[in-house]
Every structure is written in C-alpha cells, then in structure tokens.
Amino acid sequence: MGPATAWETAADPGLRDVLRYLQTGEALGPLSEEIDALVDTFNKDREWVNRVLTYEQETEMRCRRAREEALEQGIEQGMDRLGTLIGRLIDAGRLDDAKRVSEDAAYRDKLLSEFRLQG
C-alpha cells in the first residue's frame, strides 16, 4: 500500500481525515479543516512567513560561517603544530624526519605525539 491510498484504509477517523488532506488537499473533517485554516492564515500573513524564512536563512548563514571559521581555525592550528614539529626536528638534527612528516600523515601523527604537540 502506497502513501496515495494510506488514508483510505486508516481505521482512525482523525488520522484518515489528516492523511486524506495531506494527499488530496481536501479538508473534509474537523481536524483537516482546522489545519487548512491555519495553513491559509499563515500563508496570508506574509510578514510571519518572511520572518520565518529570514530566521531560517540567518540561522543557515550563521551555521555556515561558524563551520568556515572552525575549519580555518583548525587549519591554522594544524599548520602551527606542523611548523613547530618541523622546527623541533630541524633543531634536533632530524632532517630526514622533518622531510618525512611533510609527506606521511601517520608518521606525522606519531611524531606530533612524541613531541606532545597533538591537538
């Protein structure tokens, strides 16, 4: 049974009414008539609709900005740790290790841990 006919077989009259409304758009019972009136009211209230849309858009933009800032901050911190690690390796005369950490992520993690520079 697909969603198109679910309302036809629903035992509960209220559920049948709502499912029929969702499928057909016909408000034929008390609950669907109430829902339809609310939908109509909110659709006519453009100020309310605009406030909701504006709030959603602003929230989405804030979340996107926060993700971008977190990513940038993470990249900066990672670069700082890598720079510190390479500097310490060079100071210790471990030039081969310095070259290897720039190419091998697993080895870099091992040495970050060895030098207690992990994030």
Accessible surface in RSA format (square Angstrom, percent):
REM  Atomic radii and reference values for relative SASA: ProtOr
REM  Chains: A
REM  Algorithm: Lee & Richards
REM  Probe-radius: 1.40
REM  Slices: 20
REM RES _ NUM      All-atoms   Total-Side   Main-Chain    Non-polar    All polar
REM                ABS   REL    ABS   REL    ABS   REL    ABS   REL    ABS   REL
RES MET A   1   173.38  89.8  82.39  54.5  90.99 216.6  94.15  80.0  79.23 105.0
RES GLY A   2    37.18  45.9   0.00   N/A  37.18  45.9  27.02  74.1  10.17  22.8
RES PRO A   3   116.90  85.2 105.73  96.4  11.17  40.6 110.25  91.0   6.64  41.3
RES ALA A   4    55.67  51.2  49.39  76.2   6.28  14.3  49.53  69.8   6.13  16.2
RES THR A   5    56.50  40.2  56.50  57.3   0.00   0.0  50.59  67.9   5.91   8.9
RES ALA A   6    31.19  28.7  28.60  44.1   2.59   5.9  28.70  40.4   2.49   6.6
RES TRP A   7    50.13  20.1  49.92  24.2   0.21   0.5  47.49  25.3   2.64   4.3
RES GLU A   8    98.58  56.6  71.73  54.3  26.85  63.9  22.87  44.2  75.71  61.8
RES THR A   9    90.72  64.5  61.12  62.0  29.59  70.5  64.23  86.3  26.48  40.0
RES ALA A  10    14.13  13.0   2.31   3.6  11.83  26.9  12.13  17.1   2.00   5.3
RES ALA A  11    97.44  89.6  67.93 104.8  29.51  67.1  76.84 108.2  20.60  54.6
RES ASP A  12    78.95  55.3  72.44  72.1   6.51  15.4  27.89  65.6  51.06  50.9
RES PRO A  13    90.00  65.6  84.99  77.5   5.01  18.2  85.58  70.7   4.42  27.5
RES GLY A  14    27.85  34.3   0.00   N/A  27.85  34.3  23.77  65.2   4.08   9.1
RES LEU A  15    90.93  50.6  85.31  61.0   5.62  14.1  89.05  62.5   1.88   5.1
RES ARG A  16    76.42  32.1  76.42  39.0   0.00   0.0  14.23  19.4  62.19  37.7
RES ASP A  17     8.00   5.6   7.53   7.5   0.47   1.1   7.20  16.9   0.81   0.8
RES VAL A  18    28.23  18.6  28.23  25.6   0.00   0.0  28.23  24.5   0.00   0.0
RES LEU A  19    50.50  28.1  48.19  34.5   2.31   5.8  48.19  33.8   2.31   6.2
RES ARG A  20    40.79  17.1  40.79  20.8   0.00   0.0   4.01   5.5  36.77  22.3
RES TYR A  21    23.89  11.2  21.54  12.3   2.34   6.1  12.41   9.3  11.48  14.2
RES LEU A  22   127.88  71.2  95.22  68.1  32.66  82.1  98.23  69.0  29.65  79.8
RES GLN A  23    88.04  49.2  62.83  45.9  25.21  60.0  10.60  22.6  77.44  58.7
RES THR A  24    62.89  44.7  28.53  28.9  34.36  81.9  36.26  48.7  26.63  40.3
RES GLY A  25    51.32  63.3   0.00   N/A  51.32  63.3  27.61  75.8  23.71  53.1
RES GLU A  26    87.95  50.5  82.33  62.3   5.62  13.4  30.75  59.5  57.20  46.7
RES ALA A  27    27.97  25.7   9.10  14.0  18.87  42.9   9.10  12.8  18.87  50.0
RES LEU A  28   111.44  62.1  81.29  58.2  30.15  75.8  83.62  58.7  27.82  74.9
RES GLY A  29     8.93  11.0   0.00   N/A   8.93  11.0   8.93  24.5   0.00   0.0
RES PRO A  30   116.46  84.9 106.81  97.4   9.66  35.1 111.27  91.9   5.19  32.3
RES LEU A  31    81.17  45.2  78.40  56.1   2.77   7.0  80.91  56.8   0.26   0.7
RES SER A  32     0.00   0.0   0.00   0.0   0.00   0.0   0.00   0.0   0.00   0.0
RES GLU A  33    94.49  54.2  88.43  66.9   6.06  14.4  28.39  54.9  66.10  54.0
RES GLU A  34   106.65  61.2  99.66  75.4   7.00  16.7  33.38  64.6  73.27  59.8
RES ILE A  35    53.38  30.4  53.21  39.6   0.17   0.4  53.38  38.4   0.00   0.0
RES ASP A  36    55.74  39.0  55.54  55.3   0.20   0.5   1.08   2.5  54.66  54.5
RES ALA A  37    57.17  52.6  48.81  75.3   8.37  19.0  56.15  79.1   1.02   2.7
RES LEU A  38    91.80  51.1  91.46  65.4   0.34   0.9  91.76  64.4   0.04   0.1
RES VAL A  39    67.17  44.2  63.73  57.7   3.43   8.3  66.97  58.2   0.20   0.5
RES ASP A  40    66.19  46.4  63.07  62.8   3.12   7.4  17.09  40.2  49.10  49.0
RES THR A  41    79.62  56.6  74.85  75.9   4.77  11.4  52.97  71.2  26.65  40.3
RES PHE A  42    79.06  39.6  79.06  49.0   0.00   0.0  79.06  47.9   0.00   0.0
RES ASN A  43    84.72  58.4  78.75  76.1   5.98  14.4  19.28  46.4  65.45  63.3
RES LYS A  44   150.02  73.2 125.04  76.7  24.98  59.5  86.19  77.6  63.83  68.0
RES ASP A  45    60.52  42.4  52.53  52.3   7.99  18.9  18.93  44.6  41.59  41.5
RES ARG A  46   131.24  55.1 128.46  65.5   2.78   6.6  65.78  89.9  65.46  39.7
RES GLU A  47   119.64  68.7 111.24  84.2   8.40  20.0  42.27  81.8  77.37  63.2
RES TRP A  48    82.91  33.3  82.91  40.1   0.00   0.0  61.98  33.0  20.94  34.0
RES VAL A  49    22.03  14.5  21.71  19.7   0.32   0.8  22.00  19.1   0.03   0.1
RES ASN A  50    76.68  52.9  75.14  72.6   1.54   3.7  22.55  54.3  54.13  52.3
RES ARG A  51   131.79  55.3 124.15  63.3   7.64  18.2  70.15  95.9  61.64  37.4
RES VAL A  52    49.48  32.6  46.85  42.4   2.63   6.3  49.48  43.0   0.00   0.0
RES LEU A  53    82.42  45.9  82.33  58.9   0.08   0.2  82.38  57.9   0.04   0.1
RES THR A  54    61.99  44.1  61.99  62.8   0.00   0.0  40.07  53.8  21.92  33.1
RES TYR A  55   139.88  65.3 137.74  78.4   2.14   5.6  96.82  72.8  43.06  53.1
RES GLU A  56    95.51  54.8  89.31  67.6   6.19  14.7  36.11  69.8  59.40  48.5
RES GLN A  57   108.11  60.5 106.01  77.5   2.10   5.0  35.61  75.8  72.50  55.0
RES GLU A  58    72.53  41.6  72.02  54.5   0.51   1.2  18.00  34.8  54.53  44.5
RES THR A  59    45.95  32.7  45.95  46.6   0.00   0.0  45.87  61.6   0.08   0.1
RES GLU A  60    98.24  56.4  92.47  70.0   5.77  13.7  33.46  64.7  64.78  52.9
RES MET A  61    90.50  46.9  88.47  58.5   2.03   4.8  50.46  42.9  40.03  53.0
RES ARG A  62   118.88  49.9 114.12  58.2   4.76  11.3  55.46  75.8  63.41  38.4
RES CYS A  63    59.03  44.7  54.47  60.7   4.56  10.7  12.76  32.3  46.27  49.9
RES ARG A  64   100.48  42.2 100.48  51.2   0.00   0.0  36.16  49.4  64.32  39.0
RES ARG A  65   121.22  50.9 119.81  61.1   1.41   3.4  48.94  66.9  72.28  43.8
RES ALA A  66    57.45  52.8  49.94  77.1   7.51  17.1  53.60  75.5   3.85  10.2
RES ARG A  67   147.47  61.9 139.37  71.0   8.10  19.3  76.57 104.7  70.90  43.0
RES GLU A  68    87.30  50.1  85.05  64.3   2.25   5.4  34.09  65.9  53.22  43.4
RES GLU A  69   105.58  60.6 101.61  76.9   3.98   9.5  40.04  77.4  65.54  53.5
RES ALA A  70    62.33  57.3  50.60  78.1  11.73  26.7  54.50  76.8   7.83  20.7
RES LEU A  71   117.30  65.3 110.66  79.2   6.64  16.7 116.70  82.0   0.60   1.6
RES GLU A  72   102.43  58.8 100.53  76.1   1.90   4.5  33.67  65.1  68.76  56.1
RES GLN A  73   105.11  58.8 102.71  75.1   2.40   5.7  25.72  54.7  79.39  60.2
RES GLY A  74    38.42  47.4   0.00   N/A  38.42  47.4  28.99  79.6   9.43  21.1
RES ILE A  75    98.92  56.3  90.94  67.7   7.99  19.2  97.46  70.2   1.46   4.0
RES GLU A  76   110.55  63.5 107.39  81.2   3.17   7.5  38.97  75.4  71.58  58.4
RES GLN A  77    89.53  50.1  87.71  64.1   1.82   4.3  28.26  60.1  61.27  46.5
RES GLY A  78    25.69  31.7   0.00   N/A  25.69  31.7  20.74  56.9   4.95  11.1
RES MET A  79   120.98  62.7 114.39  75.7   6.59  15.7  88.28  75.1  32.70  43.3
RES ASP A  80    98.26  68.8  90.61  90.2   7.65  18.1  30.03  70.7  68.23  68.0
RES ARG A  81    73.39  30.8  71.93  36.7   1.46   3.5  26.66  36.4  46.73  28.3
RES LEU A  82    38.30  21.3  37.93  27.1   0.37   0.9  38.03  26.7   0.27   0.7
RES GLY A  83    42.75  52.7   0.00   N/A  42.75  52.7  33.16  91.0   9.59  21.5
RES THR A  84    58.09  41.3  46.80  47.4  11.29  26.9  30.02  40.3  28.08  42.4
RES LEU A  85     0.00   0.0   0.00   0.0   0.00   0.0   0.00   0.0   0.00   0.0
RES ILE A  86    46.37  26.4  46.37  34.5   0.00   0.0  46.37  33.4   0.00   0.0
RES GLY A  87    29.73  36.7   0.00   N/A  29.73  36.7  29.41  80.7   0.31   0.7
RES ARG A  88   103.48  43.4  99.97  51.0   3.51   8.4  29.70  40.6  73.78  44.7
RES LEU A  89     0.00   0.0   0.00   0.0   0.00   0.0   0.00   0.0   0.00   0.0
RES ILE A  90    90.02  51.2  80.97  60.3   9.05  21.8  80.97  58.3   9.05  24.6
RES ASP A  91   130.04  91.1  91.90  91.5  38.13  90.2  32.52  76.5  97.51  97.2
RES ALA A  92    63.53  58.4  26.47  40.8  37.06  84.3  39.75  56.0  23.78  63.0
RES GLY A  93    57.99  71.5   0.00   N/A  57.99  71.5  29.54  81.1  28.45  63.7
RES ARG A  94    73.10  30.7  66.38  33.8   6.72  16.0  38.73  52.9  34.37  20.8
RES LEU A  95   112.43  62.6 106.16  76.0   6.26  15.7 106.72  74.9   5.71  15.4
RES ASP A  96   125.44  87.9 117.76 117.2   7.69  18.2  37.82  89.0  87.62  87.4
RES ASP A  97    26.80  18.8  26.53  26.4   0.27   0.6   1.47   3.5  25.33  25.3
RES ALA A  98    10.54   9.7   7.95  12.3   2.59   5.9   8.32  11.7   2.22   5.9
RES LYS A  99   130.35  63.6 122.00  74.9   8.35  19.9 104.22  93.8  26.13  27.8
RES ARG A 100   115.33  48.4 113.03  57.6   2.30   5.5  35.83  49.0  79.50  48.2
RES VAL A 101     0.00   0.0   0.00   0.0   0.00   0.0   0.00   0.0   0.00   0.0
RES SER A 102    64.53  54.5  37.72  50.3  26.81  61.8  28.29  60.3  36.23  50.8
RES GLU A 103   122.97  70.6  84.45  63.9  38.53  91.7  44.01  85.1  78.96  64.5
RES ASP A 104    46.48  32.6  41.48  41.3   5.00  11.8  17.15  40.4  29.34  29.3
RES ALA A 105    54.89  50.5  49.98  77.1   4.91  11.2  49.98  70.4   4.91  13.0
RES ALA A 106    77.30  71.1  62.91  97.1  14.38  32.7  69.17  97.4   8.13  21.5
RES TYR A 107    28.89  13.5  25.05  14.3   3.84  10.0  14.39  10.8  14.50  17.9
RES ARG A 108    59.67  25.1  59.67  30.4   0.00   0.0   6.70   9.2  52.97  32.1
RES ASP A 109    89.04  62.4  83.14  82.7   5.90  13.9  28.95  68.1  60.09  59.9
RES LYS A 110   129.14  63.0 118.73  72.9  10.41  24.8  85.47  76.9  43.66  46.5
RES LEU A 111     1.16   0.6   1.16   0.8   0.00   0.0   1.16   0.8   0.00   0.0
RES LEU A 112    12.77   7.1  12.77   9.1   0.00   0.0  12.77   9.0   0.00   0.0
RES SER A 113    55.85  47.2  49.33  65.8   6.52  15.0  19.24  41.0  36.61  51.3
RES GLU A 114    89.03  51.1  62.17  47.0  26.86  64.0  46.11  89.2  42.92  35.0
RES PHE A 115    42.78  21.4  32.80  20.3   9.97  25.9  38.39  23.3   4.39  12.6
RES ARG A 116   207.67  87.2 183.87  93.7  23.80  56.7  63.79  87.2 143.88  87.2
RES LEU A 117    25.52  14.2  20.38  14.6   5.14  12.9  24.92  17.5   0.60   1.6
RES GLN A 118   108.78  60.8  86.81  63.4  21.97  52.3  51.96 110.6  56.82  43.1
RES GLY A 119    93.71 115.6   0.00   N/A  93.71 115.6  39.56 108.6  54.15 121.3
END  Absolute sums over single chains surface
CHAIN  1 A     8961.7       7621.5       1340.2       5111.5       3850.2
END  Absolute sums over all chains
TOTAL          8961.7       7621.5       1340.2       5111.5       3850.2
